[in-house]
Amino acid sequence: MEVYLIRHTSVNLSEPTCYGRTDLDVSSTFVEEATRTRQRLGNVKFDKVYCSPLRRAAKLAAFCGYPDAERDNRLIEMSMGSMEMVPFSRVPQSHIDEWYHHYMDIRMPEGESTRQVMERMADFFSELRTKPYHRVAVFYHACAILCTRIWLKELPPTAGFDDVTEVGGFEVVNI
């Protein structure tokens, strides 16, 4: 099965912030970014389309022609816990350093680890493998896409934030 892992467009924030599961709206550049995504997808026909329930993913799915994409809570972004909506400039450097160096198992205070996100992605994509589809689109989030690609062995377990899919971008994998 061919699966398009599609990342949402930019969000409406004025500075780099830990926003994880916060249901932020898209930025003022949404139409430009979403148009590029839709053009890159071209005339690809999908048997099924899924998306995260967060509006930034659902809006892109709708803009690309899939307003009825099936929402699945497993596709939600990583919980940043007590760091949700805290600008990175205010997160203690020790938290950031520890998280970047051990991001698979370390989590922000009261948040979720990357491994926990990967377990959710494994659950979703293992179930998807049992479906009779040939081509599927999934509109969701950076960390969740990274975890999907690591779980599928498209990236090594040491892959990090340099391997994150760009906003409005997508990766095509086979499962």
C-alpha positions as CSV (number, residue, x, y, z in Angstrom):
1,M,0.0,0.0,0.0
2,E,1.3,3.4,-1.0
3,V,0.9,6.0,1.8
4,Y,1.4,9.8,1.6
5,L,2.5,11.2,4.9
6,I,1.4,14.9,4.6
7,R,2.5,17.5,7.2
8,H,0.2,20.4,8.0
9,T,1.1,24.0,6.9
10,S,2.6,26.7,9.2
11,V,0.7,27.7,12.3
12,N,-0.2,31.1,13.7
13,L,2.7,31.8,16.1
14,S,5.0,34.8,16.3
15,E,8.0,32.9,17.7
16,P,9.2,29.3,18.0
17,T,7.0,27.7,20.6
18,C,6.3,24.2,22.0
19,Y,2.9,23.7,20.6
20,G,2.5,20.0,20.2
21,R,-1.2,19.1,20.8
22,T,-2.5,22.7,21.1
23,D,-5.1,23.1,18.5
24,L,-3.6,26.2,16.8
25,D,-5.0,27.8,13.7
26,V,-3.0,28.0,10.5
27,S,-0.9,31.0,9.7
28,S,-1.7,33.9,7.2
29,T,0.4,32.0,4.6
30,F,-2.0,29.1,4.6
31,V,-3.5,29.6,1.2
32,E,0.0,29.9,-0.4
33,E,1.4,26.9,1.4
34,A,-1.7,24.7,0.9
35,T,-1.8,25.6,-2.8
36,R,1.7,24.3,-3.1
37,T,0.8,21.1,-1.3
38,R,-2.3,20.6,-3.4
39,Q,-0.3,21.2,-6.6
40,R,2.5,18.8,-5.5
41,L,-0.2,16.1,-4.9
42,G,-1.5,16.7,-8.4
43,N,-4.1,14.3,-9.6
44,V,-3.3,11.5,-7.3
45,K,-6.4,9.5,-6.3
46,F,-6.6,8.1,-2.8
47,D,-8.7,5.1,-1.7
48,K,-8.9,6.6,1.8
49,V,-7.9,9.8,3.5
50,Y,-7.2,10.2,7.2
51,C,-6.2,13.2,9.3
52,S,-5.4,14.3,12.8
53,P,-8.3,15.9,14.6
54,L,-6.3,19.1,15.1
55,R,-7.5,21.9,12.8
56,R,-4.1,22.6,11.2
57,A,-4.2,19.1,9.7
58,A,-7.9,19.0,9.0
59,K,-7.8,22.4,7.2
60,L,-5.1,21.2,4.9
61,A,-7.0,18.0,4.1
62,A,-10.1,20.0,3.3
63,F,-8.2,22.5,1.1
64,C,-6.7,19.6,-0.8
65,G,-10.2,18.3,-1.5
66,Y,-10.8,16.0,1.4
67,P,-13.2,17.7,3.8
68,D,-14.5,14.4,5.0
69,A,-11.1,12.9,5.8
70,E,-11.5,10.4,8.7
71,R,-10.2,11.9,11.9
72,D,-8.1,9.6,14.1
73,N,-6.9,10.6,17.5
74,R,-3.8,8.4,17.2
75,L,-2.5,10.9,14.6
76,I,-2.4,13.8,17.0
77,E,0.9,15.5,17.6
78,M,3.2,14.8,20.6
79,S,2.1,16.2,23.9
80,M,4.6,18.8,25.2
81,G,3.0,18.5,28.7
82,S,3.6,21.6,30.9
83,M,5.7,23.1,28.1
84,E,2.7,23.4,25.7
85,M,2.6,26.9,24.3
86,V,5.8,27.9,26.1
87,P,8.2,29.8,23.7
88,F,11.4,27.8,23.2
89,S,13.3,30.8,24.5
90,R,11.7,30.3,27.9
91,V,12.2,26.5,28.1
92,P,15.2,25.8,30.4
93,Q,18.2,25.0,28.2
94,S,18.8,21.8,30.2
95,H,15.4,20.5,29.2
96,I,16.0,21.2,25.5
97,D,19.6,19.7,25.6
98,E,18.4,16.5,27.3
99,W,15.4,16.2,25.0
100,Y,17.4,16.7,21.8
101,H,20.1,14.3,22.9
102,H,17.8,11.6,24.1
103,Y,14.5,12.5,22.4
104,M,13.3,9.0,21.9
105,D,12.8,8.3,25.6
106,I,13.0,11.7,27.3
107,R,9.8,13.8,27.5
108,M,9.1,17.3,28.4
109,P,7.6,17.6,31.9
110,E,4.2,15.9,32.0
111,G,4.5,15.3,28.3
112,E,4.9,12.4,25.9
113,S,8.1,10.7,24.7
114,T,8.9,10.2,21.1
115,R,8.7,6.5,21.8
116,Q,5.1,6.9,23.0
117,V,4.3,8.7,19.8
118,M,5.9,5.9,17.8
119,E,3.8,3.4,19.6
120,R,0.6,5.3,18.5
121,M,1.9,5.4,14.9
122,A,2.7,1.7,15.0
123,D,-0.9,1.0,16.2
124,F,-2.4,3.2,13.5
125,F,-0.3,1.9,10.6
126,S,-0.4,-1.7,11.7
127,E,-4.2,-1.4,11.6
128,L,-4.0,0.4,8.2
129,R,-2.0,-2.5,6.8
130,T,-5.1,-4.7,7.2
131,K,-7.3,-2.5,5.1
132,P,-7.9,-3.2,1.4
133,Y,-6.5,0.1,0.1
134,H,-3.9,0.7,-2.5
135,R,-3.2,4.4,-1.9
136,V,-3.9,6.4,1.2
137,A,-3.3,10.0,2.4
138,V,-2.6,10.9,6.0
139,F,-2.6,14.6,7.0
140,Y,-0.8,15.0,10.3
141,H,2.3,16.3,12.2
142,A,6.1,16.6,12.1
143,C,7.0,14.3,15.1
144,A,4.3,11.8,14.2
145,I,5.6,11.6,10.6
146,L,9.2,11.2,11.9
147,C,8.0,8.4,14.2
148,T,6.2,6.7,11.4
149,R,9.2,6.8,9.2
150,I,11.5,5.4,11.9
151,W,8.9,2.7,12.7
152,L,8.8,1.7,9.0
153,K,12.6,1.7,9.0
154,E,12.6,4.5,6.4
155,L,14.9,6.4,8.8
156,P,17.3,5.1,11.5
157,P,16.3,5.2,15.2
158,T,18.9,8.0,15.5
159,A,17.1,10.2,13.0
160,G,16.2,13.5,14.6
161,F,14.7,16.9,14.0
162,D,16.9,17.5,10.9
163,D,14.9,14.8,9.2
164,V,11.5,16.4,9.9
165,T,9.2,16.9,6.9
166,E,8.8,20.5,5.9
167,V,5.5,22.3,6.6
168,G,3.1,21.4,3.8
169,G,5.5,18.8,2.5
170,F,5.0,15.0,2.3
171,E,6.8,11.7,2.2
172,V,5.6,8.7,0.2
173,V,6.1,5.3,1.8
174,N,5.0,1.7,1.2
175,I,3.6,-0.3,4.1
